[in-house]
């Protein structure tokens, strides 16, 4: 089980890990070991996630989220597979925890009279400045 919070934990059966060769430095050894990890979590079809949380996760415009609703996390920061696995899982936990926070509803308000007056005064001042810059006929 991958613990997200006190009330939510993802079972291992919902996580799909694939190991691949990492790019970057490492000499000849890097061509033989599959230390990078690709962690896939199907957000759209997960029976564990509550519906509001699923909707918030799918609504995020995250490039790691496929069109099918699968979250793909690639971890290749470290040179050994175990640390990359932990890194991918920690990143998944962070993403789900961030989606657990319900955004506050914005309360629509009207601009105050003073703010309207300040805005109009600023526009008038700008107009006067532009008028001063205009070419005057007969002064050339």
C-alpha positions in Angstrom: 0.0 0.0 0.0 1.2 3.5 -0.9 -0.1 5.8 1.9 -1.3 9.2 0.7 -3.1 10.4 3.8 -4.7 8.9 6.9 -7.9 8.2 4.9 -6.4 7.2 1.5 -3.9 4.6 0.4 -3.3 3.2 -3.1 -2.9 -0.5 -3.4 0.2 -1.9 -5.2 -2.0 -3.6 -7.7 -3.0 -0.2 -9.2 0.6 0.8 -9.8 2.4 -0.4 -12.9 6.2 0.0 -12.9 8.4 -0.4 -15.9 12.2 -0.3 -15.8 14.2 1.2 -18.7 17.7 2.3 -19.4 18.5 5.8 -18.1 20.2 8.3 -20.4 23.1 10.4 -19.3 26.5 9.8 -17.9 27.5 6.4 -16.4 30.1 4.9 -18.7 29.5 1.4 -20.2 27.5 0.3 -17.2 24.6 2.7 -18.2 24.0 0.7 -21.4 23.4 -2.6 -19.5 21.3 -1.6 -16.5 17.7 -0.6 -16.4 17.8 1.9 -13.5 15.2 4.4 -14.7 11.6 3.8 -13.6 8.3 4.6 -15.3 5.4 4.5 -12.9 1.9 4.4 -14.3 -1.2 5.1 -12.3 -4.7 4.9 -14.0 -6.5 7.8 -12.4 -9.6 7.5 -14.6 -10.3 3.8 -13.7 -8.9 3.6 -10.1 -11.6 2.2 -7.7 -9.7 3.6 -4.7 -9.9 7.3 -5.5 -13.0 9.2 -4.3 -14.9 10.8 -7.2 -14.1 14.5 -6.4 -10.4 13.8 -6.1 -10.4 11.9 -9.4 -12.1 14.9 -11.1 -9.5 17.3 -9.7 -6.7 15.1 -10.8 -8.1 14.7 -14.3 -8.9 18.4 -14.5 -5.2 19.4 -14.0 -3.5 20.3 -17.2 -0.5 18.1 -16.5 1.7 16.9 -19.4 2.2 13.6 -17.5 -1.4 12.8 -17.8 -2.4 10.9 -21.0 -5.6 11.3 -22.9 -6.8 8.0 -21.3 -6.4 9.4 -17.8 -3.2 7.5 -17.0 -0.6 9.4 -14.9 2.9 8.6 -16.1 5.9 9.5 -13.9 9.4 8.9 -15.1 12.2 8.8 -12.5 15.8 8.7 -13.6 17.4 11.2 -11.2 19.5 8.5 -9.4 21.9 5.9 -10.7 20.2 2.9 -8.9 16.8 1.5 -9.5 15.7 1.4 -5.9 16.1 5.1 -5.3 14.4 5.9 -8.6 11.4 3.7 -7.6 11.1 5.6 -4.3 11.5 8.9 -6.1 8.7 8.0 -8.6 6.4 6.9 -5.7 7.1 10.1 -3.7 6.2 12.2 -6.7 3.0 10.3 -7.2 2.1 10.9 -3.5 2.8 14.6 -3.9 0.6 14.9 -6.9 -2.3 13.2 -5.3 -1.9 15.2 -2.0 -1.9 18.4 -4.0 -5.2 17.4 -5.6 -6.7 16.6 -2.3 -6.8 20.3 -1.4 -10.1 21.7 -2.4 -9.7 25.1 -4.1 -11.5 28.0 -2.4 -14.5 29.3 -4.4 -13.9 32.8 -5.6 -16.6 35.3 -4.4 -17.4 37.8 -7.1 -17.2 41.4 -5.9 -17.9 44.7 -7.5 -15.1 47.3 -7.8 -15.4 50.1 -5.2 -16.3 53.6 -6.2 -12.9 54.8 -5.2 -11.1 52.2 -7.4 -13.3 53.2 -10.4 -12.4 56.8 -9.9 -8.7 56.0 -9.6 -8.9 54.0 -12.8 -10.6 56.9 -14.7 -8.2 59.5 -13.3 -5.3 57.4 -14.5 -6.9 57.1 -18.0 -7.4 60.9 -18.1 -3.8 61.6 -17.1 -2.5 59.2 -19.7 -4.7 60.8 -22.4 -3.3 64.3 -21.5 0.2 63.0 -21.7 -0.4 61.6 -25.2 -2.1 64.9 -26.2 1.1 66.8 -25.2 3.1 64.5 -27.5 0.9 65.1 -30.5 2.3 67.4 -33.3 0.8 70.9 -33.2 -0.1 72.4 -36.5 2.0 75.4 -37.6 4.9 74.7 -35.1 7.1 72.8 -37.6 
